[in-house]
Amino acid sequence: MTDVDINQKLQHPRRSLGNRHRSQAIKFLKISEKTENLNWAEQSAKQAVLYDFTNPENWKILTKIKIVKEDTEGIRAVLKELFTILGRDPELLSQLKNIDLIENGMDLLNAGLNVDPLDPDKWAEDVLGNEEETQKFKKRVETLDLRDIRANILFSRRIERLRDFNDEELFMHLSRIILAQRPSNHETWNELGKLHERRGEFDDAWFCYDQAQTYFPTVKVRDRYKKRMEAKMDGEAAIPWIEPIVKNRVDFLKKMQDMSTPKNFKNNLEDNREEIVIDDYKKIIALREQGNLSGAFFLARQLAAEGDNEAKILVKEIMEEMNNGN
């Protein structure tokens, strides 16, 4: 695994494996007089980060090993990976220029972790109940690039803390932004669906469960929701449950498509020339070429919802492309 490829196909953190590999890295580092042991320490540290990116100790041991090896580019790659998870903040990334990373790399890492804790509960200590910090976080989510799956998971966990603090409206607003950039985040779709269902917003709940089951067909959240709705009783008669009509499904997907490009890099993807009307398939091609796979996904799903069989095939292709990290 290369330094720039730490973010391969990681899905959700696996803390026990991360801890195990970090322990191995520490052991090999202690006996690192031999280059071979130092290389083993580095490989174990990389695995620790790969399996659990939410533990700051994993990042620290990897950075420490890079410093011992005097691997400037390796330190730079580790810091960039961390800043990517923290939302690809251009201000953070700019700190890497013209800095002696052998001397200052660990300080930069610690600064990033202190300002932006990976532990959502530690993050919540400084934000929940603080209106100023909450609004700063809201504006940040509205502008950051959260397409990286780890960044998406991290910020999803943070907004769950807002929801648990009874800030449901903000949770719904921010979850849509997060999901628009990474529609494969089925757990957050499911959580958003539960909230809509509890609030009696049944069509919105169906949209969310539908998205979750689209990505993970074996997780039958949409089907179970339909059964719950059909089982609801109104006196002696069952309330008939009708799935949202196609137009409403398409409208929902269109809104998600419009939100799929964060503000801070949207201008880089837009063509400033006079807009030319093109068909939806060409738009999908253009979105994929621009790297906006989420936008392409939602547009393809709109066409699929209207019964377009070719679009259904495209949906699967784009899902695979997103899952492969392209």
C-alpha positions, 0 to 999 in steps of 0.5 A, spaced: 500 500 500 502 506 497 502 512 502 497 516 497 493 510 497 491 509 505 484 511 503 483 504 499 476 501 500 475 502 507 468 502 509 467 503 517 472 503 522 474 496 525 477 499 532 479 492 534 483 491 528 486 498 528 488 497 535 492 490 534 496 493 528 498 499 532 500 495 537 504 491 532 507 498 529 509 500 536 513 493 538 517 494 531 518 501 532 522 499 539 526 495 535 527 499 529 535 499 529 534 494 523 531 497 517 527 491 516 523 492 523 522 499 521 519 497 515 514 492 518 512 498 523 510 502 518 506 497 514 503 495 521 501 503 522 498 503 515 494 497 517 492 501 523 489 507 520 486 503 514 482 499 519 480 505 524 481 512 521 477 514 527 483 513 532 488 519 533 493 514 536 493 510 529 495 517 525 500 519 531 504 512 530 504 512 523 507 520 523 512 518 528 515 512 524 515 517 517 519 522 521 524 517 524 525 514 516 525 522 515 520 521 509 518 528 508 513 526 502 510 520 506 509 525 512 505 530 507 501 524 504 499 522 511 497 529 513 493 530 506 489 523 508 487 526 515 485 533 512 481 529 507 477 526 512 476 532 516 473 535 509 479 537 505 479 544 508 483 548 503 486 552 509 489 546 512 492 543 506 495 550 505 499 549 511 503 543 508 507 548 503 514 550 504 514 547 511 519 542 514 515 536 515 520 532 519 521 538 524 513 540 524 509 534 521 507 531 528 505 538 531 501 539 524 498 533 525 496 534 533 493 541 531 489 538 526 486 533 531 485 538 536 481 543 532 477 537 529 477 531 533 476 524 530 472 522 536 464 525 535 463 525 542 469 529 544 467 534 538 460 534 541 463 537 547 465 543 544 459 544 539 452 542 543 449 547 546 454 552 543 450 556 538 456 560 535 460 553 534 453 550 531 452 555 526 460 555 524 459 547 523 453 548 519 456 553 514 462 548 514 458 542 512 455 547 507 461 548 503 466 542 505 468 536 500 465 530 503 465 525 498 471 521 501 467 515 504 471 516 511 469 524 511 462 522 510 462 517 515 465 522 520 461 528 519 455 523 519 456 521 526 457 528 528 450 530 526 447 524 529 450 528 536 446 534 533 440 530 532 440 526 539 441 533 542 434 535 539 436 539 533 432 535 528 431 540 523 439 541 523 440 534 522 435 533 516 438 539 513 446 537 514 444 530 512 441 531 506 448 535 504 452 529 506 448 524 503 448 528 496 455 528 496 456 520 498 449 517 496 452 510 498 452 512 506 446 507 507 446 508 515 445 515 514 439 514 509 436 509 514 437 514 520 434 520 516 428 515 514 427 513 521 426 521 523 421 522 518 417 516 519 417 518 527 415 525 525 409 522 520 413 525 514 411 518 510 413 520 503 420 523 505 421 516 510 420 512 503 425 516 499 430 515 504 429 507 505 429 507 498 436 510 497 438 505 503 436 499 500 438 501 493 445 501 495 444 495 500 439 490 497 440 485 502 438 490 508 430 490 506 429 497 510 424 499 504 420 493 504 420 493 512 417 500 512 412 498 507 409 492 511 409 497 517 405 502 513 400 497 511 399 494 518 397 501 521 390 501 523 385 506 523 379 503 527 378 497 524 380 498 517 387 498 515 390 505 512 392 503 505 399 505 503 401 507 496 408 509 495 410 516 492 408 517 485 414 517 480 413 525 479 415 526 487 420 521 487 423 524 481 423 531 484 426 528 490 432 525 486 433 532 482 433 536 489 439 531 491 442 532 484 442 539 485 446 538 492 451 534 490 456 539 488 459 542 495 459 550 494 467 551 495 469 547 488 462 547 484 465 553 480 471 549 478 466 544 475 461 549 471 462 551 464 462 558 464 460 558 457 453 559 455 449 553 457 447 549 451 441 544 452 443 537 452 440 530 453 440 527 460 445 521 458 450 527 455 449 530 462 451 524 466 457 523 462 459 530 463 458 529 470 462 523 471 468 526 467 467 532 472 468 527 478 461 528 480 459 521 481 453 523 486 450 528 481 451 522 475 448 517 480 441 521 482 440 523 475 441 516 472 436 514 478 431 520 476 431 516 469 430 509 472 424 512 476 421 513 470 422 506 467 428 507 463 431 500 463 438 503 460 438 508 466 437 502 471 444 499 468 447 506 468 445 506 476 449 500 477 455 502 473 455 508 477 454 505 484 460 500 482 464 506 480 463 510 487 464 504 491 471 503 487 473 509 490 473 513 483 
